[in-house]
Amino acid sequence: MRDERSINTEHWIGSEDENLAQLAAKLSERGMDTYSGYGVGALIVVDYTGGRDEVADEFKKHNTHIYGGFNINLSGMEYKVHAEQLALFQAMLDMEISGLFSEPTLEKVVVVTTGNDHSLVCGHCLQVFNGVSDHYNWDIEHIDYISAAYEGNEDKPENYHKSDWDFEKFTLDELLGKSYVSNKE
């Protein structure tokens, strides 16, 4: 039976980047930025099967969850909340509270903006992903960061077509470069 908790649900929409981008686009419309009106939506995909290539793909489909977030930058706020961080923190909360999952693996991050442009993760978010990856022993060389932009002329995510998405794909390791220091000894 599928869990019905908003975005924090069994990854039943499939792992196709187009489907994930469409859902992230819907989240981007909920983003709140009183300064620019620029919304960002992010999804992260976490595998709870205990690691890569240890189980059959069919089993893996039922143990992958997605977590979503959108940006929040309201007038009077000293700090803003980034979509990627909100999604990541939801996943961490789920992992820590449930206690049911051993060795979760962060598979990918998918980001879409209301500007339909390619938005790369900021340095602050990269440092957060780096620190959390150290904590969970995730290999940043295998975590995909996917920036999706919609190339069509429709203005609502529900009208987007799969073939009209343009993706820029990196690993978090590629984006981090060599400037960040690992927390590992």
C-alpha positions in Angstrom: 0.0 0.0 0.0 1.3 3.4 -0.9 2.0 5.9 1.8 0.0 9.1 1.1 2.2 11.7 2.9 2.5 14.6 0.5 5.9 14.4 -1.3 7.4 12.1 1.3 6.0 9.0 -0.3 7.0 5.8 -1.9 8.7 6.6 -5.2 5.7 5.4 -7.2 6.0 8.0 -9.9 9.0 6.2 -11.3 12.6 7.2 -11.5 12.5 8.9 -14.9 14.0 12.3 -14.7 11.1 13.8 -16.7 8.6 12.7 -14.1 10.8 14.0 -11.3 11.3 17.3 -13.1 7.5 17.7 -13.5 6.9 17.2 -9.8 9.8 19.6 -8.9 8.2 22.2 -11.2 5.0 21.9 -9.3 6.9 22.5 -6.1 8.7 25.5 -7.6 5.4 27.2 -8.1 5.0 27.1 -4.3 8.3 28.7 -3.7 8.1 32.0 -1.8 10.5 34.8 -2.7 9.1 38.2 -1.9 12.1 39.9 -3.5 12.3 38.2 -7.0 9.2 36.0 -7.3 11.7 33.3 -8.4 10.5 29.9 -7.2 12.7 26.9 -6.9 11.5 23.3 -6.4 13.7 20.4 -5.5 13.3 16.6 -5.1 15.8 14.2 -3.7 15.7 10.5 -4.3 16.8 8.2 -1.4 17.3 4.5 -1.8 16.6 2.5 1.3 17.6 -1.0 0.0 21.0 -0.9 1.7 23.2 0.2 -1.1 23.7 -0.1 -4.8 23.5 -3.3 -6.8 22.7 -5.4 -3.7 19.1 -6.2 -4.7 17.1 -6.7 -7.8 15.8 -3.6 -9.5 12.2 -4.6 -9.0 12.7 -4.7 -5.2 14.6 -1.4 -5.3 11.6 0.4 -6.9 9.6 -0.3 -3.7 12.3 1.0 -1.4 13.0 4.3 -3.0 11.5 7.5 -1.6 11.3 11.0 -2.8 11.4 14.1 -0.7 10.5 17.6 -1.9 11.2 21.2 -1.0 10.8 24.7 -2.3 12.6 28.0 -1.5 11.3 30.4 1.2 12.7 33.9 1.2 10.3 36.3 2.8 10.7 40.0 3.6 12.2 40.4 7.1 13.8 36.9 7.1 17.5 37.0 7.9 18.2 33.7 6.2 16.3 32.0 3.4 15.4 28.4 3.1 16.7 26.7 0.0 14.6 24.1 -1.8 17.4 21.5 -1.8 18.0 21.8 1.9 14.3 21.6 2.8 14.0 18.3 0.8 17.2 17.0 2.3 16.2 17.8 5.9 12.8 16.1 5.4 14.7 12.9 4.3 17.0 13.2 7.3 14.1 13.6 9.7 12.4 10.6 8.1 15.5 8.5 8.4 16.3 9.4 12.0 12.8 9.2 13.4 11.7 6.0 11.7 14.8 4.1 12.6 13.6 1.5 10.1 16.1 2.2 7.4 19.7 1.0 7.4 22.3 2.4 5.1 20.1 4.8 3.0 21.7 6.1 -0.2 21.1 9.5 -1.7 20.7 8.8 -5.4 19.9 12.2 -7.0 18.8 15.7 -6.6 16.5 17.3 -9.2 15.9 21.1 -9.3 13.5 23.2 -11.4 12.9 26.9 -11.2 9.9 29.1 -12.2 12.2 30.9 -14.5 12.6 27.7 -16.6 16.4 28.2 -16.5 19.2 25.9 -15.4 19.9 26.7 -11.7 23.0 25.2 -10.2 23.2 24.5 -6.5 24.7 27.3 -4.4 27.9 26.9 -2.3 25.9 26.9 0.9 23.8 24.0 -0.2 26.9 22.2 -1.6 28.5 22.4 1.9 25.3 21.1 3.5 25.2 18.1 1.1 28.9 17.5 1.7 28.5 17.5 5.5 25.3 15.3 5.4 27.0 12.9 2.9 29.9 12.6 5.4 27.5 11.8 8.2 25.7 9.1 6.3 28.8 7.8 4.4 27.4 8.7 1.1 29.8 8.8 -1.9 29.3 12.2 -3.5 30.8 10.8 -6.7 27.6 8.8 -7.1 25.1 11.5 -6.2 23.6 13.1 -9.3 22.6 16.7 -9.4 20.1 17.4 -12.2 19.1 20.9 -13.2 16.0 20.7 -15.4 14.6 23.5 -17.6 11.4 23.3 -19.6 11.9 24.1 -23.2 8.3 24.4 -24.3 6.0 27.3 -24.3 3.4 26.0 -21.8 3.3 27.9 -18.5 1.9 25.2 -16.1 3.7 22.0 -15.1 0.7 19.9 -15.7 0.9 20.9 -19.4 4.6 20.0 -19.7 5.5 17.2 -22.1 8.2 14.7 -21.3 10.1 15.4 -24.5 10.4 19.1 -23.8 12.7 18.9 -20.7 16.4 19.9 -21.0 18.7 18.5 -18.4 22.1 19.5 -17.1 23.6 16.6 -15.1 26.5 16.6 -12.7 27.7 14.7 -9.7 27.9 16.5 -6.4 31.6 15.7 -6.5 32.0 17.6 -9.8 30.1 20.6 -8.4 32.1 20.6 -5.2 35.4 20.7 -6.9 38.4 20.5 -4.7 37.7 23.6 -2.6 35.7 21.9 0.1 37.3 20.1 3.0 35.8 16.8 4.0 34.7 16.3 7.6 36.1 12.8 7.5 39.4 12.1 9.0 
